[in-house]
Amino acid sequence: MTVLMDAGISRGIGGDIGPKNIAGHEGKTVTHGLDGLRQRLADPWRMGARFAR
């Protein structure tokens, strides 16, 4: 990881929880992600991640 950071390359992660089914709409999904986002990103931040997509 240090080699990448020394080269100016930032590490990022996907911050969402993933797709969940929409009630009453079979086959349709929505991506969840804002609930608990701060807590989910704390560990990756400590490990060097600097952005989320």
N, C-alpha and C positions, 0 to 999 in steps of 0.2 A: 504494500500500500504506500509506503514511504516513497518508493521509486516513482509511482504515478503522481503523487502530490508534488514531488520535487520537479517533475516535468510540467507542472501546471494543469494536470488533469484532475478534475473533480469527480468524485464518486456520487452517484445518486441511487435512489430506490423508488419503487412504486409504493405509494402510500395508501392505496385503497384496500378495502377488505375483500373485494371481488364481487362478482355478480350474484344477485339474489333474485329469486322469482317474485314477480309482481302478483299479488293476490287478485284472483278474478280474471287474469289475462294469461292463459296458458301459453307457454313458450316464450313469453316476454320477460326480460330481466332488466334490472337497474343496478348500477354499481354504487355500493355504499362506501363511505369513507370518511366523512367529517366527524362522526361520533368517535371520540377517543383518539383523534389524530395526534394530538400533542404527546400523549403517552406512548403511542406506537412509534413515534419518530425519535424519542429520546435515546434509545439504545443505538440505532444506526448513526445518530449525530455524534455520539461519543466514539463510535468506531470510524468516523471520518466522512460519512455521507454529508453532502452539502446542498442537495436539492432533491425534490421529489417530483415525479412526473404525474 
